[in-house]
């Protein structure tokens, strides 16, 4: 049985961002006022009191907050292993000096393209700033200073042809990376983020490139899923550690087991994370899963990229069809 421990917190410091990416699920017209610094510190205290060890600061774009350094230092002084998830465009030499004195556990940088044209297209850059040049310069500087960097390579139909360039760049410069092609539904006006998802054919190509053999991917996912099914909580449906070892706190101060979860949320400014984690989440989640999660019995679930949170979120049922196609094609390729 997998023991549930609230070790890892993902804290959204804001929903504001200096970019306007085509695949982002946050509407640029729905930015909210940030929580005050003292409230963020109160949340960090709550994380520590619950037994948390790891904290990832994110957004939106977390570096857009003027008090980011103060928040970062506070978290470090509380003994947390702090990581920073950023698009990298706001990292300054002054911030790097701070990181030199108080090193982050990891700096995760989202990477959208391997050419200025593609990068600008994805971030909707209408300014004269050369963000692509800036981000590469920043990555090289961070590596020069020996920081632990990781590239989050976001694959879309607009940049899928650059997959080899992404991987070559990371491997040549000895940078760890994570490849993600999952696009989250959004209710923002205009073009849907889902319009930018890669095709089934390209999805399979990505898995074959990363795993060498689609059978290896298929078997790894099945084995991991079977292991998690032994857990007595309904959280075993999640194919990650959400709800088992990690959770998310959004920019309004509400805890959920994942950044994409909207059904089950708790106010951490007025409630103990420890109480929420051990008493409220299992009970509430069990009710919701049994009632609404229709993917539960699907034979393709172990290797399907769909996240239960997408299903549970209102009006997202209609958006999962392509994930079914992804999963069926994986099974067909792996078992033939």
FIZATOR-942899 format. One record per residue: x, y, z of N, C-alpha, C, CB in turn. Coordinates in steps of 0.2 Angstrom, whole numbers, plus 5000, padded with zeros to 4 digits. Glycine has a CB too. Example, Ala and Ser with C-alpha at 12.3 -4.5 7.8 and 13.67 -1.06 7.14 Angstrom:
506649725039506249785039506649845039505749785045
506449895035506849955036506450005039507049975029
This chain:
500449945000500050005000500450065000499550005006
500350114996500650174996500450225001500650214989
500850245005500650295011500650365008501150285016
500050395010499950465008500350515013499250485008
500750555011501150605015501150665011501850575017
500950725014501050785010501750815010500550835014
502150785006502850805006502950865001503250755004
502650864996502750914990502250964989502950874984
502351024990501851074988502051114982501751124994
501551134978501551174972501151234973501351134965
501551294974501151354976501151404971501551384982
500551424968500451474963500451544966499851464959
501051584965501051644968500651694965501751674968
500451684958500051734955499751694949500451794952
499151724946498951694939499151744933498251684939
499551794935499751844930500351814927499951914933
500451834920501051814916501251874912500951754913
501851874910502151924905502051904898502851944907
501851834897501751804890501051794889502251744889
500851774883500151754882500151694877499851814878
500451644880500551584876499851554873500851524880
499851524867499351504863498951444867499451484856
499351404870499151344873498951354881499651284873
499051414883498951424891498151414892499151484893
497951384898497251374900497051434904497251314904
497451484906497351544909497151604905497851564915
496551634906496451684901496751754903495651704901
497051784899497451844900496951904902497851874894
496351894902495851944904495551934910495251944898
495751874914495451854920496051854926495151784920
496551904925497051904930496751924937497651944928
496951894942496651914949497251954953496451854953
496951994958497452024962497851974966497052074967
498451974967498851934971498751934978499651944969
498851874981498751874989499351914992498851804991
499251944997499751995000500351945003499452025006
500851975003501451945005501351905012502051985006
501051935017500951905023500551845023500651955028
500051845018499651785017500051725014499051805013
500451745009500851695006501351665012501351725000
501651705016502051675021501651635026502351735025
501051655027500551605031500451545028499851645033
500351545022500251475018500951435019500151485011
501551465018502151435019502251405026502751475017
502051435031502051415038501551345038501751465043
501051355035500551295035500851235032499851315032
501151245026501551195023502051155027501851215016
502451195030502951175035502651135041503451235038
502151165044501751135049501451065048501251175052
501351055041501050995039501550935038500551005033
502150955038502650905037502950915030502450845038
502850965026503050975020503850985019502751035016
504150965014504850965013505051005007505250905013
504650995002504851024995504251074993504850964990
504451124990504051174988504251204981504051234993
503751204977503851234970503451294969503651184964
503851354968503451414967503351424959503951474970
502751444958502551444951502051504950502251384948
501651504944501151554943500651524939501451614939
500351554934500651614930501351614930500451674934
501651674930502451684930502551704937502651724925
502851664941503051684948503451744949503251624952
503951754944504451804945504151874943505051794940
503551874941503251944940503051974946502551934936
503051944952502851974958503452014961502651924964
503352074963503952114965504252094972503652184966
503852054976504052024982504351954981503452024987
504451934975504651864974505251844979504851844967
505751884979506351874982506251864990506851934981
505751904992505651904999505251835001505151965001
504851814997504451754997504951694997503851744992
505351694992505851644991506351634997506251654985
506551694999507051685005506651665011507251755007
506051685012505651655018505551585018504951695018
505351555012505351485011505951445013505051465004
506551475010507151445012507351445019507751485008
507151505022507351505030506951455034507251575032
506351435031505951395034506151315033505151395032
506751305030506951245029506751205023506851205035
506351235019506051195013506551195007505451235011
506551145003506951134997506451164992507051054996
506751224989506251264985506551264978506351334987
506051244973506151244966505751304963505951174963
505951324957505651384954505451364947506051444954
504751364946504451354939504351414935503851304939
504651424930504651494927504751484919505151534929
504551534915504651544908505351564907504151584904
505651594912506351614911506551674909506751564907
506051714906506151774903506251834908505551794898
506051824914506151874919506751864924505551884923
507151814923507751794927508251854926508051724926
508451884931508951934930509651914934508752004933
510151954932510751944936510751954943511351994933
510352004945510152014952509851954956509752074953
509351924952509051864955509551804955508451844950
509951794950510451744950510951754956510851744943
511151814958511551824964511151794970511651904965
510551814970510151784976510151704976509451804976
510051674970510151604970510851574971509951584963
511351614970512051594972512051594979512551644969
511751634983511851634990511351584993511651704993
510751574990510251534993510051484987509651564996
510451434985510251394979509551364979510851344978
509251364974508551334973508751254972508151354968
508251214974508351144973508351134965507751104976
507951164962507951154954507551214951507551094952
507851234945507451294941507251254935508051344940
506551254935506251224929506051284924505551184931
506251274918506151324913505751294907506751354910
505151324906504751304900505051324894504051334901
505051284889505351294882504851284877506051254881
504751334873504251334868504451324861503851394868
505051334859505351334852506051334852505051384848
506351304846507051304845507251354839507251234844
506851404838506951454833506551514836506751434826
506751574834506451634836505751644833506851704834
505651614827505051624823504451574827505051594816
504651514829504251474832504051494839504451394832
504651514843504551534850504051594850505251554853
504151644846503751704845503051684844503951754840
502951634839502251614837501851584843502251564832
502251544847501851514853501751564859502351454855
502151604860502051654866501651714863502751674869
501451724857501151774854501551844855500451784857
502151844854502551894855502451954849503351874855
502152004852502052064847502552124849501352084848
502952114853503452164855504152154851503652164862
504552194852505252194848505752154852505452264847
505552134858505952094862506152024859505752084869
506752004859506951944857506951894863507651944853
506351864864506351824870506751754869505551804872
506751734863507151674862507851674863507051654854
508151734861508851744862508951754870509051804859
508451784873508551794880508551734884507951844883
508051684882507951624886508551584885507351594884
508851574879509451534878510051564882509651534871
510151624882510651664886510551644893510651734885
509951644896509851634903509951564905509151654905
509751514900509951444902510651434902509651404896
511051464898511751454898512151484904512151484891
511851534906512151574912511951534918511851644913
511351504919511151464924511651394925510451444924
511751364919512151314918512951324920512151274911
513151384918513751404920513851414927513951474916
513351434931513351444938513251374942512851494940
513151324938513051254941512351254944513551244945
511851284942511251274945510851214942510751334944
510451184946510151124944509551144939509851074949
509651144933509051164928508751104925509351214923
508151114923507751064919507251104914507251024924
507251084908506851104903506251074903507251104896
505651114903505051084902504851094894504451114907
504951044890504851054883504051044882505251004879
503751094880503051094878502951084871502651164880
502651024869502551004862501851024860502650934861
501851054854501151074851501251064844501051154852
500651064840500751054833501151104829500051054830
501251164833501651214830502451204830501451284833
502651164835503351154836503551074836503551184842
503051034835503250964835503750944830502650924833
503850984825504350964820505050984823504251004813
505151014828505751034832505950984837505751104834
505550934838505750884843506450864844505350824843
506750844838507450824838507950884840507650804831
507750944838508151004840508051014848507851064836
507451014851507451014858507850964861506651004860
507850904859508250854863508950854862507950784860
509150874856509850884855510150944859509950904847
509750994859509951054863510051034871509451114863
509551004873509650984880510250934882508950944883
510250884877510850834878511450864877510650774874
511550904872512250934870512450974876512150974864
511951014880512151054885512051024892511751114885
511950954892511950914898511350944903512550914902
510750964900510250984904509650934904509951054901
509450914910508850874911508250904908508750854918
507850864905507250884902506650844903507350894895
506050874903505350834903504950854897504950854910
504750804893504350824887503650814889504550774881
503250864887502550864889502050884883502350914895
501650844881501150864875500450864878501250814870
500350864884499650864887499450944887499650834894
498850954884498651024884497951024888498451044876
497951064892497351074897496751114894497551104903
496151094895495551134892495551194896494951094893
495251244893495151314895494451344893495751354893
494251384898493651424896493751494893493151424902
494351504892494551574890494251584883495251584890
494051644881493751664874494251654869493551734874
494051644863494451644857494651574855495051684858
495251564852495451494850495651454857496151504846
495451394857495551344862496251324862495051294862
496551314868497151284869497151214865497351274876
496651174866496551114863496651114855495851084864
496551164852496751174845497451164843496451234842
497851164848498551154847498851094849498951214851
498451044850498750974852499050944846498150934855
499550894847499850854842499350804840500550834844
499450774834499050724831499250654835499150714824
498750604834498850544836499550514833498350494834
499650524827500250494824500850524827500250514816
500850594828501450624831501550604839501450694831
500950594842501050574849501350504849500250564852
501250454845501550394845502350404844501250344840
502450444839503150454837503550484843503150504831
503250524847503550554853503750504858503150614856
503250464859503350404864503950354862502750364865
503950344855504450294852505150334853504250284845
505150394852505750434852506050434859505650504850
505550444864505850444871505950384874505250484875
505550334872505650264876505950214871504950234877
506150234865506450184861505950134858507050154864
505550104862505050054860504350074863505249984862
503850074859503150084862502950034867502650094856
503249974866503049914871503349934878503349854868
503949964878504249984884503750034888504950014883
503550084884503050134887502450104890502950184882
502150054886501550024887501649984894501349974881
502149944894502249904900502449944906502849854899
502849994906502950034911502350064914503450094909
501950094910501350124913500850074916500950164907
500750014913500349964915500549944922500249904911
501249934923501549904929501449954935502249884928
501550024933501450074938500750084940501750144935
500350074936499650084937499350024942499150084931
499649964940499449904944499649914952499649844941
500249944952500549954959500150004963501249984958
499850064959499550114963498850084964499450174958
498550034961497850014962497849974969497649964957
498449954972498449924978498249974984499049894979
498350044982498150094987497450094989498450164984
497250104995496550094997496150164995496550085004
496550214994496150274992496050284985496550334994
495450314983495250324976495750364972494650354975
496250394975496750434972497250394967497250464977
497150324968497550284964497450294956497450204966
496850324955496650334948497150384944495950364947
497450424948497950474946498650434944498050534951
498950454938499550414936500150454938499550404929
500050504943500650544946500550534953500650614943
500950574957500950574964500450624967501650594967
500050654963499550704965499050664970499150734960
499050694976498550674981498950614985497950644978
499550594983499850544987500450574991500150484982
500850614987501450644990501450724989502050614988
501050744984501050814982500350844981501450824976
500350914982499650944981499851014978499350954988
499251054976499351114973498951164978499051114966
499251224978498851284981498851334976499251304988
498251354975498151404969498351484972497551404966
498251524967498451594968497951634973498451634962
497351594974496851624979496951594986496151614976
497351544987497451514993497051454994497351564998
496851414989496451354989496851294987495851354985
496851244992497251184990496851134986497451144997
497151094982496851044978497450994977496451064971
497250934975497750884974498150894968497550814975
497950934963498250954957498051024955498050894952
498551054951498451114948497851124944499051144944
497651064941497051064936496351044939497151014930
496451024946495851004949495351064952496050964956
494751064950494251114952493751094956494051154946
493651024957493051004960493151004968492850934958
493750984970493950974977494451024979494150904979
494251084983494651134984494551154992494651194980
495151174995495051195002495451255004495351135007
495151295008495451355010496051345015494951405013
496651355013497251345018497451405022497851325014
497151465021497251515025496851515031497051585021
496351475031495951465037495851395040495251495036
496251345036496151275038496851245038495751235034
496951195042497651155043497651115037497651115049
498251115033498351075028498350995030499051085024
498650985036498650925039497950895039499050915046
497550935042496850905043496450895036496450955047
496650945031496350935024496550875021496550995020
497250865022497550805018497350735021498350805019
497350725028497150665030496450655032497550655037
496050705032495350695034494850715029495150735040
494950765025494450795021494550765014494450865021
495150765011495250745004494950675003495950755002
495250625006495050555005494250545005495350505010
493950575010493150565010492850605004492950595017
493050665003492650694997492850674991492850774998
493450654990493650624983493350554982494450614983
493250514987492950454986492250464983492850414992
491850514986491150524983491150544976490850574988
491550594974491650624968491750564962492050684967
492350524964492550474959492050424958493150444962
491650404963491150354962490550374958490950324969
490450444959489850464956489950494948489650524959
490550514947490650554941491250534936490750624942
491650494938492250474934492150414930492850464938
491850424924491650374919492250334916491250394914
492850364917493450324914493650274918494050374912
493450264924493650224929493750144927493250224935
493250124923493350054921493650044914492650024921
493850094911494150084904494850044904494350154901
494849994900495449954899496049994897495249894894
495950054894496550084892496850144897496350124885
496450144902496650194907497350194909496250184913
497750144911498450144913498850184909498650074914
498850174902499250214897498950264894499550164893
498350284896498050344893498250414896497250334894
498450464892498650524894498150564898498950564889
497550544898497050594900497150594908496350564899
496950654911497050664918496350664921497350724920
496150624926495550624929495250694931495550584936
495650744932495450814934495150844928496050854936
495350824922495050854916494350824915495450834909
494250764917493550734917493050764922493550654918
493350774928492950794934492750874933493350784940
493250914929493050984928492450994924493651014926
492051034925491451054922491551064914491051114925
491151034910491151044903491751014899491051114901
492150974903492750944900492650874897493350954904
492050844898491950774896492050774888491250754897
491850824884491850824877492550834874491450874874
493050844879493750864876494250804877493950924880
494050744878494450694880494550644874494350654886
494150654869494150604863494850584861493650624858
495250634859495850624856496350584861496250694855
496250594868496550544872496450474872496450574879
495750464870495550394869495950364863494750394868
495950404858496350384852497050374853496250434846
497350414857498050404859498150334862498350464864
497750324867497750264871497650204867497350264877
497150204863497050144859497550124854496350154855
497850184851498450174846499050144850498550234843
499150164856499750134860499650064861499750174867
499050044863498849974864498949934858498149964867
498649964852498749924846499449914844498349964840
499849964844500549964842500949914847500950034843
500749914854501149874859500949804859501049904865
500349784857500149714857500149674851499449714860
500249714845500249674839500849634838500149724833
